[in-house]
């Protein structure tokens, strides 16, 4: 990584990589997918093409078919730590050549939005799996234990002051709605209640996620369905 990856108020991602024994954790398809540190470093590559490939590899290798692996939690923690890096604002795509032929060109999206969406979607999936996890329950819970860090990482991008695009703001909202269902974030409910209710009453892409969040707080939501 270049020195410009340093930015005020965030954990040094290189330090995060050093804190994890990557030989002791694994992701899906280790004989095919690159090692997790390689993917994570390439998320901050100078080439947007490499960044898009790394994002696709991250999603496929760490939450493939909704399974959580021993490497998922430390990888997600790294992602949360680097969301403020300006290189995550680059527009990327994550389709392979065959998909481009089959589905047509993909509109680029900010890598930051993709990473936030992955975190939010993964939290929702992990919560849904708590009763019957597809993989190891410990790996799933290790991921959910990071919810306060996901919340802290996403919150700055909820408005224009966070320097994000509409896609980034929407993805950050998706993370917020997901993590606020967890007891560890209960103290944050009063400060976000109005936002969650407004989202549930609107017509945005996260309306139903907001309804589920209100329901998890014990609020009546039948009139919203």
VENZI-V216613 format. One record per pair of residues at least 6 apart in sequence whose C-alpha atoms are under 7 Angstrom apart, sorted by the first residue. I is the first residue (numbers start at 1). GAP is how many residues later the second one is. Records with the same first field share a line. If there is no record, write none. Layout:
BEGIN
I->GAP, GAP
END
This chain:
BEGIN
5->80
6->6
7->78
10->71
11->70
13->65, 68, 69
16->62
17->20
25->45, 46
26->43, 44, 45
27->34, 35, 42, 43, 44
28->33, 34, 36
29->32
33->28
39->15, 18, 19
42->8, 9, 12
43->8, 11, 12
44->7, 43, 44
45->6
48->42, 43, 44
49->43
51->41
52->40, 41, 42
53->41
55->39
56->38
62->6, 7, 9, 10
66->59
67->67, 68
68->67, 71, 72
69->70
70->69
72->71
73->69, 70
79->36
80->69, 70, 73
81->72
83->29, 70
88->22, 23, 24
89->21, 22, 23
90->20, 21
91->17, 18, 19, 20
92->16, 17, 18, 19
93->13, 15, 16
112->56
113->54, 55, 58
116->55, 56, 59
117->54, 57
119->56
120->54, 55, 58
123->21, 55, 56
124->54
126->14
147->32
148->36, 37
151->24, 25, 28
154->18, 21
155->17
156->6
157->6, 7, 11, 12, 15
158->11, 14, 15
159->10
174->32
177->32, 33, 36
179->6
180->6, 9, 33
181->32, 35
196->14
199->8, 11
200->7, 8, 10, 11
211->10
215->6
END
